[in-house]
Amino acid sequence: MNIKEIYALFQQHSTVCTDSRKITNGAIFISLRGENFNGNKYALKAIQDGCSYAIVDEKEYDIHQNTILVNNALKTLQDLATYHRNQLNIPLIGITGTNGKTTSKELINAILNSELSCYATKGNLNNHIGVPLSVLEINKKHEIAIIEMGANHQKEIKFLCNIAQPTFGVITNIGSAHLEGFGNLQGVIDTKKELYEFINYNKGHLFVNAGDELLLSLSKGISQITYGTSGDIFGLITDITPLLSIKYNNEIINSHLIGDFQFDNILLAICIGNYFNVSNENIKKSIENYIPTNNRSQLVKTKKNTLILDAYNANPSSMKAMLSSFANQQYKNKLCILGDMLELGGESNKEHLDIIKLTNQLELDCIFVGEIFHSLTKNSFKNKQELVKHIQGNNIHKRTILLKGSRGIGLEQLIKNL
């Protein structure tokens, strides 16, 4: 069965699933494989649980009249998404970057949805599986879409662009992250700019931070609109404690975001909202109503302390931005609990030492946690279990505490002890 025929089935059912534990009645189940799982084993159960069809790529599991045998189930998923995108005649914003892409996506989505029917990537489904699944969720009611694209190796953004086919592009910023896969910072730059190259080749448009010299250089000669403290759409910061407020179009916008580095994310969302003719009133309302979740720059008040929870992910550039902002905020009794930054390859020790030096320069009271930090500084704990014992033995109260680290460290689990 070819992609056109599979797409005809998709049009009848309009839902694809890859997790046999989350079956949607009538969906097409696609049997993906990985190092520790084989979706083919669950194809028959998926049909029995309500799926209309199951796509498999191992002949021994092609045992039901509604199983479809293909050479590679993952490639079929990706090809199906590409075919679907070719049937959609709507603007699609592709967004990538080292930091801020998910928050920016959510802000843009909030603004556009105030006046348009907008689809946006759910959560961080932004890889070679998540992007095609996201594209397949776009339907005829949507007038515009935002697809987030992540990468941990070169050529990945180009690959995702060929699936999602963005007509507009955003790189929020470029910094050191996933260096194990990219090799070095130049590898990150080369990969992220693949979005700009796709947009340029297909005569699309970019939204570019006017204050980022690297992005301005990479986007030179490509149709673009700029934003920031200068540019086509501009604003300024009016307050950062406890939450970020900005001035745009002679009005104050009070966000629920923490840190002055969020300014660029807000101005990007304003820029895109403005381009698509969303009213200033709805832009302001949408930003002020957006509340971050999922351990991303959340303000959490416990009985003993005020916590700034930013423990979803961490890399050198996001860590430095948050620490610098935290140092400038007008809180008393500040404390940082910082976890290891993962996937930095051979640059790991250097990048962690740079963070330690920065905390000293900023005169921040810090506790470090994780095997990497523990190998580099005395004021540290090897894991969060050791840190919990320390917290339980010390009365930490009436402090404003920043929790920042990579997802694998699990700093959000400290909340109940703080």
N, C-alpha and C positions, 0 to 999 in steps of 0.2 A: 504494500500500500504506500503510495507516494504522499508527499506533504499536502498537495492539493486535496487529496481524498481524505486525509486525516483532518485537514482544516474544515472540510465539509461536516465532519462529525463534530468538531469543536463548535461550529456555528449552531449546531442543534442543542448543545449542552452548555457551552460558554464558560465552563469551569475546568481548571486543571488542578490536580493535587499530586504531591510527591511524598506525602507522609501518611502512611496507612493508619496512623492513630487519629488523623484529623480528616476523615472522609466526609465529603459533601455529596449528598445524594444526587446521582446523575452525572457526576464529574468523570473526566477522563483521568485515570491514574497513570502516571509515568514512572516507571521503575528505575530509579537512579541507583548507581553503585558508588561506593567509596571504600576507603581502606578498612573500615570496621562495619560496613553494612552492605546489604544487597537487596535492593527494592524488589527484584524479581521474585524473591521468596514470598512476598506479600501480595503479589498481583491477584491471585485467585481470591484471597481473603478480601481484597479491596472490592472486587466485583460482588462478592457475597454480601459485603457490608453496604452496597448501594451504588458503587461506581458503574457507569454504563459500559465503559471499556477500560482495558488495562494495556498499556504499551510495554512490552518486554523486549530484552535484547539477548536473552539466552533461550535456546530452542527448547530446553527441557521444561520451561515454564509456559510454553505456548500450548496450553492444555484445555482451553475453554473457547467456545465459539466467539466470545467477545474479547479475547486477547489478540493483540496485533504485534507480530514479530517484526522488529526493525534491527538494523545493524548496530546502532548505538542510540540508546534511549536519551542520553543527555543531548546529543547533537540534534535529535528529533525535537526535543523541547526547544532548543535554540532556533532551529529552522522554522518551527511552527510560530514562534514569537516574531521572527523576522517577516514571515509571510503575513501575519496579522497586522504588523506595523505598516506594511505596504498597502493595506486596505483602509488605513486611517488617514484622513486628510485634516489633521489638526496640528497646531504648533506644539512642539515638544521641547522642553528645556532640559538639557543634560547638565548635571551638576557634579563636580568632583572637587577634590582639594584635600590637603593634609589635615586641616582642622576646619570645623564649622559647617561642613556640608549638610549634616543632618539637621542642625538647628536652623540653618538658612532655608533648607527645603521646607521645614515645618512652618516657618514664618511666611515664606512665599506662598505656600499652600493656603494658609489662613487668609492672606490678603486676597488672592485670586478667587478663592471660594466664596468670598463675600459678594461677588457679582457674577461669577462664572461657575460652570460645573467643571471642577479641576480634579484630576487624578494625581496622586503623589505616591511614590514608593512608600510602602508601609515599613515602619521600623528602619532597619538598615539592610534590607534585602538588595544589596548593591553589587553582588559578584556575578560570576558566570552562570549561576543558577537563579539567583534572586532577580537579576535584571530581566531575563525572559519571562519569569513568573509574573513580574510586575507589568511588563508590556501586555501580557495576555489578559490582565485584569482591566485594561482600558476598553471601554465599550462605546457604543454609539451616542450615549447621553453626554459623554465628556467633550468639552469644548477645548480643553488644553490639558497637558500632562507635564509632570515633573518626574524625571527619572534620575535617581542618585546612582553614581558609579564609583565604586571603590576599586583599588588595585593593590596588589602586593608583588607584582612582577611586570617587567616591560612588555609592551604590546597589548596589555589587558584592556586599557581604555579604548584603544583602536578597535579591539574585538567587540567590546560592549557597544560602541558607537555604531558598528555595522548592524547590530541587532536593533537598538532603540532608534537609530537614525534621527538624532536631535536636530532641530532647526535653529535652536538657540543654545548657547553654551556659557557655562560659568565655571571658572576655577576659583575657589574661595581664597586659596593661598597655597604655597608650596614650601614644605619643610622636611626635616628628617623624620621619616617614619618607615616602618617595614624595610629597613635597610638590608636585612637578610636576603630579601627577594630582589631588591633593586641594585644591590652592590654598593652604591654610594649616592650622594645627593644628586649628582648629574643624572643618574638613572631615574630618580624620582621626577626630575624636571622633564626629561625626555618622554616619560610615560604620561604625565599629566598634560603636556602640550599636545598629545595626540588628539585631545578633544578640540583644541583650537584648529588643528590641521584639518580635522573632519569638517568642522563648521566652515572653514575657509574654502575647502574644495567644493562644498555643496552650497556655497553662497548664502550662508546663514548669518546670524548676528551674535555678537558677544556682549556680555555685561562684565565690565572690567573695573577693578578697584583702582581709582586714580592715584592712590597713595602707594601702590605696590610697583616699584620700578621693574622687577622681574616680569610681572604679568604684563605690564605695558610694553616691555621689550618683546616678549613672546607673541603678543597680539598685534604688533605693528603691521599696518596695512590691511587688517581685517575689519570689516564693518562692526562698529561697537558703540556702546553707550557707557559712559564712565560714572562712577559714584564714589562718595567718601566725604572727607572734609573739603574737597574741591571736586571739580568735574561737572558733568551735566546735571547730576542730582547730588546735592550736598547738604550737610547738616553739621551739628557740633554736639559734643557731650556737655550736659549741664550738671549732672550729678552721677556718682558711682556708689554711694553708700546709702542704704544697703543694696539698692538695686539701680540699674542703669536707666538714666533719663537722658533724652536727647532733644535737641531743638531742630525742627524741620518745617520749612514753609511758615515760619513765624509762630509755630505752635509747639508746646512742650508735649512730648510723648513719654509716658512713664511705663517702662517695661517691667516684666518680672524676671529679667535676665541679670546675671551677676557677672561683673567684670567689664572693664572698658574695651576689651578686645571684641566684645559682642557688638560694638558700634558698627563694624563693617558688615556683620550679618544683617543687622537691621536696615542699614542703608541699601544693601543689595536688594532686600525684599521690597523696600520702598521704590527703588529704581525699576524693578520689574513690574510692580503694581502700577506705577505711573505709566510705563510703556504700554501696558494693556488697558489703560484708561479707567483704572479703578479710582473712585473718588478719594480725595484726601481724607474725608470723614471716615470712610471705611478702612482706609490704610491705617489711620490712627487707632481706630477701634479694634481692628484685628491684632495689631501689635500689643496693645494694652490688655487684650483678653487672652493672649497666648501665655500659657504656664508650662515651663519645661518639666519633663518627666524622665523616668528611666535613668536616674542617677546622673543626669546631665545638668550641672550648675543649678542644683536645687537648694533652696534655703529651707533648712529643717530645724525647727526649734524643739529641743527636748526639755525635760524638767531641769537639767543641769547646765546645758550649753546651747549655743547657736552653732549649727553646722552648715558649712557650704560643701555640699556633696557633689563632687565632680569626678566620680569614680567609674564612669562608663569606659573610658579609654584614656591613654596618655602617651605622648611622644615628646621629644625635646622642645619643639616649638610651642605646643599647647601648654606644657608644664611651665615654660619660661613666661609665657603670656599671663597665665593665671597667677603665678607667684608675684610678678611685677604689679599686677592689678591689686592683688590682695595686700601687698605692702603699702599701696597708696590709699587703701580704704580706711576710713576713720573709725576703726574699731579699737577697743581696749582689750588687752590680754589675748592677743592673737596667738594661735598655735597652728602649725602645719603638720599633718600626718601624710607623708608622701610614700607611695609604693613604687616598686620597680617599674621601669618602662621596658616593655618586652619587644622582641623581634628587631633588635638593633644590630645584630650580627657583630662584626669585629669592631664597630664603633661604640659598643655598649658601655664599656668602662669609661671611656672619654666623655661620653654624653652624660653619664651619671655623675662623674666628677664635676662637670660643668654646672650641673644643678646644685650640687653641694656648695660649690663656690658662690653661686648666685644667692643662695639662701643666706650665706655669711655676709655677702655684700649688702643685702637688703635688711640685714639684722633681724631675720625671722627666727623665732623659736621653732625648732623642727624635731620631729621624730621620724625616722626612716624605717621602712619595713620591706623585706624581700631579700633574697640571697645576694643580689648584685649590690644593693646599697650596703648590706651587712658586711660584704667583703671590702668595702671602701671607707667606711666611717664607723666610729665607735658608738655614736648615739643612734643605734639601730637595733632592729630585731629581725631574726632570720625569717620569720613568718608571722602571720596575723595571730596565731594561737599564742605565741610568746608575747606579742603585744597586748593581747587581751588580758593575760595574767598581770602584766605591768599596769594596765589601766585599772584593773580590779583592786590592785594593791595601792593605788594612788588616787587621791581625791581630786579628780579633774573637774572643776566646775566654774561657772561664770566666765567661760572663755568662748571666743569665736574661733572655730576650728575648721580649717580647710582640709578636706580629704580628697586627695588627688593621686591616681595611680592607674596602671593598666587594668583592664577588665579581669585578667587572670589572678590578680592579687585579692580581689573581693573586699575592698575596703568598706563597702556599704554594710557589710556584716558587723562592723564595729558600732553601728548606730545604737544598738540596745545597751551598749556598755558606756556610752557617752551621754 
